Amino acid sequence: MKRKLLPRVLISLLGVALIVWAAGSLVLGLFGEPATAVVTHIRREGGDRAETVQLGILTTSVTLSACPTGRK
């Protein structure tokens, strides 16, 4: 009995979490306020990391700054 119950409970919890996430996205889409931001800095790195990286792959870091009251 316990063996069959645990997977069902875990899948049910996952389903509830996904439903809550979808509802939150829907509410933000309907009632959320749009915001503007400006890209302030872009940095590309390649090969400076300690781990093994394939050749030709870059790490890109983008910095955004929010504009107060929607100004650009």
C-alpha positions in Angstrom: 0.0 0.0 0.0 2.7 2.5 0.9 4.7 1.7 -2.2 1.8 2.7 -4.4 0.8 5.7 -2.4 4.2 7.6 -2.4 4.5 8.1 -6.2 0.9 9.2 -6.4 1.4 11.8 -3.6 4.6 13.1 -5.2 3.0 13.4 -8.6 0.0 15.1 -7.1 2.2 17.6 -5.3 4.1 18.3 -8.5 0.8 18.9 -10.3 -0.4 21.3 -7.6 2.9 23.2 -7.8 2.6 23.5 -11.6 -1.0 24.7 -11.3 -0.1 27.4 -8.7 2.8 28.5 -11.0 0.6 28.7 -14.0 -2.0 30.7 -12.0 0.6 33.1 -10.8 1.9 33.7 -14.3 -1.6 34.3 -15.5 -2.3 36.8 -12.7 0.9 38.6 -13.4 0.1 38.7 -17.1 -3.4 40.1 -16.5 -2.7 42.5 -13.6 1.0 43.0 -13.6 2.6 46.3 -14.6 5.0 46.4 -17.5 8.5 47.6 -16.7 11.3 48.9 -18.9 15.0 48.3 -18.5 18.2 49.2 -20.2 21.2 47.0 -21.0 24.1 48.7 -19.2 26.9 46.2 -19.7 27.6 43.1 -21.8 30.7 40.9 -21.0 31.8 37.8 -22.9 34.3 35.4 -21.4 35.8 32.4 -23.0 38.4 30.1 -21.5 39.1 31.8 -18.2 37.1 29.3 -16.2 38.7 26.4 -14.2 36.4 23.7 -15.6 36.8 22.1 -19.0 35.0 24.1 -21.6 34.5 23.2 -25.3 36.2 25.4 -27.8 34.1 28.1 -29.3 31.7 28.4 -26.4 31.5 31.8 -24.6 29.9 32.8 -21.4 27.9 35.9 -21.8 26.9 38.1 -18.8 24.3 40.9 -19.3 23.6 43.6 -16.8 20.2 45.4 -16.8 19.2 48.5 -15.0 15.5 49.3 -14.4 14.3 52.7 -15.5 12.4 54.6 -12.9 8.8 55.5 -14.0 9.3 54.0 -17.4 11.9 56.5 -18.7 14.4 55.4 -21.3 
